[in-house]
């Protein structure tokens, strides 16, 4: 049995990577083989994840399957949003204008700065004692 994806894309945010597959369907969203409300129990995360679908008015015409790994829940939501937006553009180039104006195609480049040697953290130094 061949699975025919209409489009697929990769979304990234912080250290999270989401692989998104678009298929014909009725609007079901699965994240790591779990329902959306099970994997992301917070309502604001679910609404943020559905922003690309609302921007394109494509809420109930696709089933979306997402494999996401790395990072925390917030980074994973951002990666899923980026991946869904890129998959919608791969499906139809007409969606690019609505998604771009909503700022959904831009990858958020903010990452955690690395810890430097001789310091307590990325920027914080050890406490200095004059005496």
N, C-alpha and C positions, 0 to 999 in steps of 0.2 A: 504494500500500500504506500503510494508516494504522497508525501505531504507537500502541497503546493502553496508556498508562501507568495503572497502578492508583492511583498517588499520586506526587506530586513535591513537593520542598521545597528550601529554601535553608538551608545551614548556614554559620556564620562563626566564625572564630577568628583573633585578631591581624589580619593583613591578608589572610588567605586566605578565599576564598569558594568554596563547593562547591554545585553544583546536582545534586540527587540525583533519579533517576527509578526508581521501583519497577515492575517488570513481572512477569507470571507466568513461572515458570521453575523451574530446578533448583538454584539457589544460586550461580550464577556472578556474580562481581563484576568489573566493568571500571572502571578509572580512566583518564580521558583516552585511551580506545580502546586501552588496554593491560591485560594481565592484572594482577591484584592483586599477585602475587609479583614481577612485573617492575617495576611502578611503585614499590611499597614493598618493597624487598628485605630490610628488617630485620624479624625475627620479632615483636618487641614492638609495632611499628607495626601489623602485620597483626592481631594479637590484640586490640589496642585498637580497631581499626576494626570488628571483629566483635562487640564488646560489646553493642551495641543488639540485634543479632539473637539473641544468647544470652539476653538478658534477656526477650525475647518468645517464645522457642522457635520462631523463624521462619527458621531457618538455611537450609533447603533448599527453601522454597516460593516464593522470589522470586529473580529476576535483578535485580541492581542496577547501574545505569549512572551514573557520576559524572563530571561535568566540574568540575575544580578549578583555580583559578588564584590567583596571588599568594602571597606569603609563602614560607616554607621548608617542608621536609617535615613537621616537627613541627606547625606551624600548619595545614598541609593535612590531616593526620590528624585533628586536633581539629575542623576544619570538616566533614570527611566524617562523623565520628561524630555531630555535632550535626545534620547534614542527614539522615542515615539515621534517627535517632530521631524527628525531626519528620515525616519521610515515613511512618514506621510509625504515628504518631499520626493523620496525615491519612488513612491507609488504614482504621484501626480505632481508635476512641476507647477501646476496652478495653485497649489497650497503654499508655495514659498512666500508669497506676498503677505498673507494673513499671519503666518507663523513668524516671519521676520519682523513685522511691525509689532508683534507681541513680545519680541525679544526671546523667543523660545529656541531659535536655531543657534544662538551664541553659546559657546562652551564657557562656563564660568571658570576662569583660570586660577582662582585662589586656592593655594595649597598650604599645608602646614610647613613653616620654615624649619630647616634642619637645625639640630643642636650643634653649636660650635664647641670645639675643644677649649679648655681653660675657662669655660663659662658654665653657669648652672642650667641655662636653657638656651633658647635661640638668641635672645637679646639680654637676658638677665645675667648679671655677673654675680660672682660670689661676694659676700659682704666684706667690705674693706675695713680693716682695723688699723688705725694710725699708731696705736700703742698696744 
